[in-house]
Amino acid sequence: MEVFPLLLVLSVWWSRTWDSANADSIIHIGAIFDESAKKDDEVFRTAVGDLNQNEEILQTEKITFSVTFVDGNNPFQAVQEACELMNQGILALVSSIGCTSAGSLQSLADAMHIPHLFIQRSTAGTPRSGCGLTRSNRNDDYTLSVRPPVYLHDVILRVVTEYAWQKFIIFYDSEYDIRGIQEFLDKVSQQGMDVALQKVENNINKMITTLFDTMRIEELNRYRDTLRRAILVMNPATAKSFITEVVETNLVAFDCHWIIINEEINDVDVQELVRRSIGRLTIIRQTFPVPQNISQRCFRGNHRISSTLCDPKDPFAQNMEISNLYIYDTVLLLANAFHKKLEDRKWHSMASLSCIRKNSKPWQGGRSMLETIKKGGVNGLTGELEFGENGGNPNVHFEILGTNYGEELGRGVRKLGCWNPVTGLNGSLTDKKLENNMRGVVLRVVTVLEEPFVMVSENVLGKPKKYQGFSIDVLDALSNYLGFNYEIYVAPDHKYGSPQEDGTWNGLVGELVFKRADIGISALTITPDRENVVDFTTRYMDYSVGVLLRRAEKTVDMFACLAPFDLSLWACIAGTVLLVGLLVYLLNWLNPPRLQMGSMTSTTLYNSMWFVYGSFVQQGGEVPYTTLATRMMMGAWWLFALIVISSYTANLAAFLTITRIESSIQSLQDLSKQTEIPYGTVLDSAVYEHVRMKGLNPFERDSMYSQMWRMINRSNGSENNVLESQAGIQKVKYGNYAFVWDAAVLEYVAINDPDCSFYTIGNTVADRGYGIALQHGSPYRDVFSQRILELQQNGDMDILKHKWWPKNGQCDLYSSVDTKQKGGALDIKSFAGVFCILAAGIVLSCFIAMLETWWNKRKGSRVPSKEASSLQNETTIPERRNAWPLRPCLKLGSNTWRSQASSHGLHQSSQMGGPLDDP
């Protein structure tokens, strides 16, 4: 026999026999149901029938009831029907309606002191929103909320946090009150999550068709990207239809992950949702404890539940709503409360109350009956049903089910965890993305040659080209870990890609847009325009704008030894030498010194100059000057010479070891402020667009970009820009030009230049990054991003960077002079001037020697031969006098002179041509 006809017969029977039963029963309860909740009425009548057959609870007493149906959105009707029930004399009021009428019934129950057990009901299985019933701490609150509070926002927040979602969309049906997740939206906003909301219309097919008709390709791709992570807050029927439509229209791929949350999802709904979806699916629903012993499933203590409600295989039980379960447990709770009142013999008879009369008094036994109900508790179909101090049921449990990623339909579902408001989440939720096994997958890779990211390593005729570089190393690391293979080719136009006038894209990005390649890799920066048409992994290297300039050529100064002193100082020193030499001569001429015996120095001007110069260069020499004035002058001169020579020595060491050549361009700001060196970049590149957008932005605070844009945009960009990066590098090397490009590329060029002719400047703030581009909606994006993060975390990415950008390269990146990073040894250039001075001195001395020789020979040829003997005698004495250790005193007599001369061996002079006479 079918269950539904049986329940209908029982319902009619109860309606016909209620009047006779009511006359004999002292237990009468009223019920108000939403007019759409026919099943609530059936379960309510079944519960009353089960309890009336249980003599252990109510003994000989029977429960009678009155049921009425109302429009859930009409509070006036609900209050009117409740007054009719109270006029019949009821001990308690049970309601299963929506929030619109619940507040009115609460006010009425508080006024009439009638215990009101409220079971919140949602329309057509849509998730509940909080009713916001006003609770007071006073004793006049007679409404008890049988269903637990709405914890959906708490569960969603915890699950989303465990999955580490940062961007997702929430779909909700037309029956759902979006205010129910307002608290959730506030919390995720505080955590910086990007959340979008969209209402799902009743005609889902029309809604999807409208999306395709109104959205452009870029907008539709962004929408597909948004659908990768979604939360569905809707009834199960709408969720099934919505999933079917988006899968059939190819709006989602098998890398998507959706969360469906609803308390009213049964096992049949779970299997159907999993069967229709692709990707990963997480289902959150309310669950209730089930006895492990099958034979005890229909028994709760001393009460036996009808098998149509407790048997999971029964069709009626499989299609029961949560409100139906709470209806049954509410009747069971009231029956136990009535049983306790009967045992305590504190029964208050039913009162016929009138809501219309102004002087109507509330039920005197209402407070006692309410306290008995609140203190009681039962174990029913929903588990433990009890009330807290605030009149609410705190017992609720959520079950979290899920599938793995995949594109096959009908995947298995397993339990991932559970949640309750006391202990929180019990279980581990991780979004593992795709499995790490891509073996057998062959990806077609498009690239653009750019040192050191992608370069040709081997080009053998008849064989595929082999590539190397930093980006290739990253791709190989992903390939080795995930197990895929790849085929690589260069973009036909050798460009990264930019939008054209007709809306299409060229270059590497265009290859991905037209599905000719699976992924694109090179020195490709992540920009908003590119993200509109393709997907990007997380950045694997930071990006910043840099400038490549040619080093200033180091001029050879042969007279670097003279650099410590200025020319004027050298002139002063030379003048001082001459002046002091002249003063020494004059002092000795005015006051001739008494020379000691054996002195060989004469007080001529030549000797004075020579002596002053010798003491200045610290060569020493004999001091023939014995006068006090001369000694004081020489002491001052020696002190002056000591200070000058010491200062010269110190400055010479500094000048020979430190090169002080400063460049006027040390930053982007310096580059933008000057106009002597023209600069530019690659036309229509990401750098070009970056400078253009910054320069034309009226709200940009820094005027640097506007100045740079004026230089770069000369002659509509054709004057200072190039078509390829290599052209810009060559233009810097052989001309007066500065190249604005990716800092990483320019640093590699500067490090590996054989002549070390470049240096770089740049912005240290990395506002973007290099990423791997994929087709929009590609299932490989997340798994690639996860592996890149792992490479960065374990330090492998830094090892790859140091391979191409070594810390100790042969060239200095930031020095504006032509120097190599070697030791501090001095070269011949530093001492060329010293050798030149020595050579000049040697040449000059040789020339003077030749001149003197010629002069002496010429002078000797003019003397007559007959006078040679007399001249020899005359010159013998002065020559010998110069050989004496002491000059003869002019005042001495001839005898005295001869005696002195004799003592020095001058007695032999007679043999040299005649007598020795006084001078």
ChimeraX attribute file (.defattr): number of C-alpha atoms within 10 A of each C-alpha:
attribute: neighborCount
match mode: 1-to-1
recipient: residues
	/A:1	5
	/A:2	7
	/A:3	11
	/A:4	12
	/A:5	10
	/A:6	10
	/A:7	15
	/A:8	13
	/A:9	11
	/A:10	16
	/A:11	16
	/A:12	10
	/A:13	11
	/A:14	17
	/A:15	13
	/A:16	11
	/A:17	11
	/A:18	15
	/A:19	12
	/A:20	9
	/A:21	16
	/A:22	17
	/A:23	9
	/A:24	11
	/A:25	14
	/A:26	19
	/A:27	20
	/A:28	20
	/A:29	22
	/A:30	23
	/A:31	22
	/A:32	26
	/A:33	24
	/A:34	22
	/A:35	15
	/A:36	14
	/A:37	22
	/A:38	13
	/A:39	17
	/A:40	26
	/A:41	22
	/A:42	18
	/A:43	23
	/A:44	25
	/A:45	22
	/A:46	21
	/A:47	20
	/A:48	19
	/A:49	17
	/A:50	17
	/A:51	21
	/A:52	19
	/A:53	15
	/A:54	16
	/A:55	12
	/A:56	12
	/A:57	20
	/A:58	21
	/A:59	12
	/A:60	11
	/A:61	16
	/A:62	22
	/A:63	21
	/A:64	24
	/A:65	24
	/A:66	18
	/A:67	18
	/A:68	17
	/A:69	20
	/A:70	21
	/A:71	17
	/A:72	24
	/A:73	15
	/A:74	12
	/A:75	18
	/A:76	14
	/A:77	16
	/A:78	25
	/A:79	23
	/A:80	15
	/A:81	19
	/A:82	23
	/A:83	20
	/A:84	17
	/A:85	25
	/A:86	24
	/A:87	15
	/A:88	18
	/A:89	21
	/A:90	25
	/A:91	26
	/A:92	25
	/A:93	24
	/A:94	25
	/A:95	27
	/A:96	27
	/A:97	27
	/A:98	23
	/A:99	22
	/A:100	15
	/A:101	22
	/A:102	24
	/A:103	18
	/A:104	17
	/A:105	25
	/A:106	23
	/A:107	17
	/A:108	19
	/A:109	26
	/A:110	18
	/A:111	16
	/A:112	21
	/A:113	25
	/A:114	27
	/A:115	26
	/A:116	25
	/A:117	27
	/A:118	26
	/A:119	25
	/A:120	23
	/A:121	26
	/A:122	21
	/A:123	16
	/A:124	15
	/A:125	21
	/A:126	23
	/A:127	25
	/A:128	27
	/A:129	23
	/A:130	15
	/A:131	16
	/A:132	10
	/A:133	13
	/A:134	10
	/A:135	13
	/A:136	9
	/A:137	8
	/A:138	6
	/A:139	8
	/A:140	15
	/A:141	23
	/A:142	24
	/A:143	29
	/A:144	23
	/A:145	20
	/A:146	27
	/A:147	24
	/A:148	16
	/A:149	18
	/A:150	17
	/A:151	19
	/A:152	23
	/A:153	18
	/A:154	17
	/A:155	23
	/A:156	18
	/A:157	15
	/A:158	15
	/A:159	21
	/A:160	18
	/A:161	16
	/A:162	14
	/A:163	14
	/A:164	13
	/A:165	15
	/A:166	14
	/A:167	17
	/A:168	20
	/A:169	19
	/A:170	19
	/A:171	18
	/A:172	23
	/A:173	21
	/A:174	14
	/A:175	19
	/A:176	20
	/A:177	15
	/A:178	15
	/A:179	11
	/A:180	18
	/A:181	19
	/A:182	12
	/A:183	12
	/A:184	16
	/A:185	19
	/A:186	10
	/A:187	14
	/A:188	16
	/A:189	12
	/A:190	8
	/A:191	11
	/A:192	10
	/A:193	16
	/A:194	13
	/A:195	16
	/A:196	13
	/A:197	14
	/A:198	11
	/A:199	16
	/A:200	21
	/A:201	16
	/A:202	14
	/A:203	11
	/A:204	17
	/A:205	15
	/A:206	10
	/A:207	14
	/A:208	17
	/A:209	12
	/A:210	11
	/A:211	13
	/A:212	13
	/A:213	8
	/A:214	10
	/A:215	12
	/A:216	11
	/A:217	13
	/A:218	17
	/A:219	15
	/A:220	17
	/A:221	21
	/A:222	18
	/A:223	17
	/A:224	19
	/A:225	22
	/A:226	18
	/A:227	22
	/A:228	22
	/A:229	20
	/A:230	22
	/A:231	21
	/A:232	23
	/A:233	25
	/A:234	27
	/A:235	24
	/A:236	25
	/A:237	15
	/A:238	22
	/A:239	19
	/A:240	19
	/A:241	16
	/A:242	24
	/A:243	20
	/A:244	18
	/A:245	17
	/A:246	18
	/A:247	15
	/A:248	11
	/A:249	12
	/A:250	10
	/A:251	18
	/A:252	23
	/A:253	20
	/A:254	19
	/A:255	22
	/A:256	25
	/A:257	24
	/A:258	23
	/A:259	21
	/A:260	26
	/A:261	25
	/A:262	21
	/A:263	22
	/A:264	24
	/A:265	24
	/A:266	18
	/A:267	10
	/A:268	10
	/A:269	16
	/A:270	20
	/A:271	14
	/A:272	14
	/A:273	23
	/A:274	23
	/A:275	16
	/A:276	19
	/A:277	27
	/A:278	27
	/A:279	24
	/A:280	24
	/A:281	22
	/A:282	22
	/A:283	23
	/A:284	26
	/A:285	20
	/A:286	21
	/A:287	20
	/A:288	17
	/A:289	11
	/A:290	15
	/A:291	13
	/A:292	8
	/A:293	7
	/A:294	9
	/A:295	8
	/A:296	13
	/A:297	17
	/A:298	20
	/A:299	17
	/A:300	15
	/A:301	10
	/A:302	9
	/A:303	18
	/A:304	16
	/A:305	21
	/A:306	15
	/A:307	15
	/A:308	17
	/A:309	23
	/A:310	20
	/A:311	16
	/A:312	14
	/A:313	11
	/A:314	13
	/A:315	12
	/A:316	17
	/A:317	16
	/A:318	16
	/A:319	18
	/A:320	16
	/A:321	18
	/A:322	23
	/A:323	24
	/A:324	26
	/A:325	22
	/A:326	25
	/A:327	28
	/A:328	24
	/A:329	24
	/A:330	24
	/A:331	23
	/A:332	24
	/A:333	21
	/A:334	23
	/A:335	22
	/A:336	20
	/A:337	24
	/A:338	22
	/A:339	17
	/A:340	18
	/A:341	17
	/A:342	16
	/A:343	11
	/A:344	9
	/A:345	9
	/A:346	12
	/A:347	15
	/A:348	16
	/A:349	14
	/A:350	19
	/A:351	16
	/A:352	14
	/A:353	21
	/A:354	19
	/A:355	19
	/A:356	10
	/A:357	8
	/A:358	7
	/A:359	8
	/A:360	11
	/A:361	13
	/A:362	18
	/A:363	21
	/A:364	15
	/A:365	17
	/A:366	21
	/A:367	17
	/A:368	15
	/A:369	22
	/A:370	23
	/A:371	13
	/A:372	17
	/A:373	24
	/A:374	18
	/A:375	12
	/A:376	16
	/A:377	19
	/A:378	20
	/A:379	16
	/A:380	23
	/A:381	24
	/A:382	24
	/A:383	20
	/A:384	17
	/A:385	24
	/A:386	21
	/A:387	20
	/A:388	13
	/A:389	9
	/A:390	14
	/A:391	17
	/A:392	19
	/A:393	18
	/A:394	20
	/A:395	20
	/A:396	21
	/A:397	21
	/A:398	23
	/A:399	19
	/A:400	25
	/A:401	19
	/A:402	23
	/A:403	20
	/A:404	20
	/A:405	20
	/A:406	20
	/A:407	15
	/A:408	12
	/A:409	12
	/A:410	16
	/A:411	21
	/A:412	11
	/A:413	16
	/A:414	12
	/A:415	13
	/A:416	18
	/A:417	16
	/A:418	21
	/A:419	23
	/A:420	18
	/A:421	14
	/A:422	10
	/A:423	8
	/A:424	14
	/A:425	19
	/A:426	13
	/A:427	12
	/A:428	11
	/A:429	18
	/A:430	12
	/A:431	14
	/A:432	13
	/A:433	21
	/A:434	22
	/A:435	11
	/A:436	14
	/A:437	11
	/A:438	15
	/A:439	13
	/A:440	9
	/A:441	12
	/A:442	13
	/A:443	15
	/A:444	16
	/A:445	23
	/A:446	24
	/A:447	29
	/A:448	23
	/A:449	22
	/A:450	19
	/A:451	22
	/A:452	21
	/A:453	24
	/A:454	21
	/A:455	19
	/A:456	13
	/A:457	11
	/A:458	12
	/A:459	11
	/A:460	9
	/A:461	7
	/A:462	6
	/A:463	8
	/A:464	12
	/A:465	13
	/A:466	13
	/A:467	18
	/A:468	17
	/A:469	21
	/A:470	22
	/A:471	28
	/A:472	19
	/A:473	18
	/A:474	20
	/A:475	18
	/A:476	17
	/A:477	18
	/A:478	19
	/A:479	17
	/A:480	11
	/A:481	13
	/A:482	18
	/A:483	16
	/A:484	17
	/A:485	17
	/A:486	14
	/A:487	12
	/A:488	19
	/A:489	17
	/A:490	16
	/A:491	22
	/A:492	13
	/A:493	11
	/A:494	15
	/A:495	20
	/A:496	25
	/A:497	21
	/A:498	20
	/A:499	15
	/A:500	9
	/A:501	7
	/A:502	6
	/A:503	10
	/A:504	14
	/A:505	20
	/A:506	21
	/A:507	20
	/A:508	29
	/A:509	31
	/A:510	22
	/A:511	23
	/A:512	24
	/A:513	18
	/A:514	12
	/A:515	14
	/A:516	14
	/A:517	23
	/A:518	21
	/A:519	27
	/A:520	28
	/A:521	26
	/A:522	25
	/A:523	26
	/A:524	26
	/A:525	24
	/A:526	21
	/A:527	16
	/A:528	8
	/A:529	12
	/A:530	21
	/A:531	17
	/A:532	17
	/A:533	24
	/A:534	23
	/A:535	24
	/A:536	26
	/A:537	20
	/A:538	20
	/A:539	17
	/A:540	18
	/A:541	19
	/A:542	15
	/A:543	23
	/A:544	19
	/A:545	23
	/A:546	23
	/A:547	24
	/A:548	28
	/A:549	26
	/A:550	24
	/A:551	20
	/A:552	17
	/A:553	11
	/A:554	11
	/A:555	8
	/A:556	10
	/A:557	14
	/A:558	16
	/A:559	16
	/A:560	17
	/A:561	20
	/A:562	16
	/A:563	14
	/A:564	19
	/A:565	15
	/A:566	10
	/A:567	11
	/A:568	9
	/A:569	11
	/A:570	13
	/A:571	12
	/A:572	12
	/A:573	15
	/A:574	12
	/A:575	12
	/A:576	14
	/A:577	21
	/A:578	16
	/A:579	14
	/A:580	18
	/A:581	21
	/A:582	17
	/A:583	17
	/A:584	24
	/A:585	22
	/A:586	17
	/A:587	18
	/A:588	19
	/A:589	13
	/A:590	8
	/A:591	12
	/A:592	14
	/A:593	16
	/A:594	11
	/A:595	16
	/A:596	13
	/A:597	11
	/A:598	12
	/A:599	16
	/A:600	15
	/A:601	14
	/A:602	13
	/A:603	17
	/A:604	14
	/A:605	17
	/A:606	12
	/A:607	15
	/A:608	23
	/A:609	19
	/A:610	15
	/A:611	20
	/A:612	25
	/A:613	19
	/A:614	13
	/A:615	17
	/A:616	20
	/A:617	11
	/A:618	13
	/A:619	9
	/A:620	12
	/A:621	11
	/A:622	9
	/A:623	11
	/A:624	18
	/A:625	23
	/A:626	14
	/A:627	14
	/A:628	11
	/A:629	14
	/A:630	19
	/A:631	15
	/A:632	11
	/A:633	14
	/A:634	19
	/A:635	12
	/A:636	11
	/A:637	17
	/A:638	16
	/A:639	11
	/A:640	12
	/A:641	20
	/A:642	16
	/A:643	11
	/A:644	14
	/A:645	14
	/A:646	11
	/A:647	13
	/A:648	17
	/A:649	13
	/A:650	11
	/A:651	15
	/A:652	17
	/A:653	12
	/A:654	13
	/A:655	16
	/A:656	19
	/A:657	12
	/A:658	9
	/A:659	11
	/A:660	9
	/A:661	10
	/A:662	11
	/A:663	11
	/A:664	9
	/A:665	16
	/A:666	16
	/A:667	14
	/A:668	18
	/A:669	17
	/A:670	11
	/A:671	21
	/A:672	21
	/A:673	13
	/A:674	14
	/A:675	10
	/A:676	9
	/A:677	13
	/A:678	17
	/A:679	24
	/A:680	26
	/A:681	26
	/A:682	23
	/A:683	19
	/A:684	19
	/A:685	17
	/A:686	22
	/A:687	20
	/A:688	20
	/A:689	16
	/A:690	15
	/A:691	22
	/A:692	19
	/A:693	15
	/A:694	19
	/A:695	20
	/A:696	13
	/A:697	12
	/A:698	10
	/A:699	8
	/A:700	13
	/A:701	9
	/A:702	11
	/A:703	14
	/A:704	18
	/A:705	22
	/A:706	20
	/A:707	18
	/A:708	23
	/A:709	22
	/A:710	16
	/A:711	20
	/A:712	25
	/A:713	18
	/A:714	13
	/A:715	11
	/A:716	10
	/A:717	19
	/A:718	13
	/A:719	14
	/A:720	21
	/A:721	26
	/A:722	19
	/A:723	14
	/A:724	15
	/A:725	23
	/A:726	14
	/A:727	14
	/A:728	23
	/A:729	24
	/A:730	12
	/A:731	17
	/A:732	20
	/A:733	16
	/A:734	9
	/A:735	11
	/A:736	13
	/A:737	21
	/A:738	23
	/A:739	27
	/A:740	29
	/A:741	24
	/A:742	22
	/A:743	21
	/A:744	21
	/A:745	19
	/A:746	27
	/A:747	24
	/A:748	19
	/A:749	23
	/A:750	25
	/A:751	24
	/A:752	16
	/A:753	12
	/A:754	11
	/A:755	13
	/A:756	21
	/A:757	25
	/A:758	29
	/A:759	24
	/A:760	27
	/A:761	23
	/A:762	22
	/A:763	15
	/A:764	11
	/A:765	10
	/A:766	11
	/A:767	10
	/A:768	15
	/A:769	17
	/A:770	22
	/A:771	26
	/A:772	24
	/A:773	28
	/A:774	26
	/A:775	24
	/A:776	22
	/A:777	24
	/A:778	18
	/A:779	18
	/A:780	18
	/A:781	22
	/A:782	17
	/A:783	18
	/A:784	22
	/A:785	19
	/A:786	15
	/A:787	18
	/A:788	23
	/A:789	15
	/A:790	13
	/A:791	19
	/A:792	14
	/A:793	11
	/A:794	9
	/A:795	11
	/A:796	14
	/A:797	20
	/A:798	14
	/A:799	13
	/A:800	18
	/A:801	16
	/A:802	12
	/A:803	12
	/A:804	18
	/A:805	20
	/A:806	13
	/A:807	11
	/A:808	10
	/A:809	14
	/A:810	18
	/A:811	22
	/A:812	22
	/A:813	20
	/A:814	15
	/A:815	19
	/A:816	23
	/A:817	21
	/A:818	18
	/A:819	18
	/A:820	14
	/A:821	11
	/A:822	8
	/A:823	6
	/A:824	9
	/A:825	7
	/A:826	10
	/A:827	9
	/A:828	10
	/A:829	15
	/A:830	17
	/A:831	16
	/A:832	16
	/A:833	17
	/A:834	17
	/A:835	13
	/A:836	13
	/A:837	12
	/A:838	11
	/A:839	12
	/A:840	12
	/A:841	12
	/A:842	12
	/A:843	12
	/A:844	12
	/A:845	12
	/A:846	12
	/A:847	12
	/A:848	12
	/A:849	12
	/A:850	12
	/A:851	12
	/A:852	12
	/A:853	12
	/A:854	12
	/A:855	11
	/A:856	11
	/A:857	11
	/A:858	11
	/A:859	10
	/A:860	10
	/A:861	9
	/A:862	8
	/A:863	11
	/A:864	9
	/A:865	9
	/A:866	8
	/A:867	9
	/A:868	11
	/A:869	12
	/A:870	12
	/A:871	14
	/A:872	12
	/A:873	17
	/A:874	15
	/A:875	12
	/A:876	16
	/A:877	19
	/A:878	12
	/A:879	10
	/A:880	11
	/A:881	15
	/A:882	15
	/A:883	13
	/A:884	17
	/A:885	14
	/A:886	14
	/A:887	16
	/A:888	16
	/A:889	9
	/A:890	10
	/A:891	8
	/A:892	11
	/A:893	10
	/A:894	13
	/A:895	9
	/A:896	13
	/A:897	18
	/A:898	17
	/A:899	12
	/A:900	13
	/A:901	17
	/A:902	13
	/A:903	10
	/A:904	11
	/A:905	9
	/A:906	17
	/A:907	14
	/A:908	8
	/A:909	17
	/A:910	11
	/A:911	8
	/A:912	13
	/A:913	14
	/A:914	12
	/A:915	12
	/A:916	19
	/A:917	10
	/A:918	12
	/A:919	7
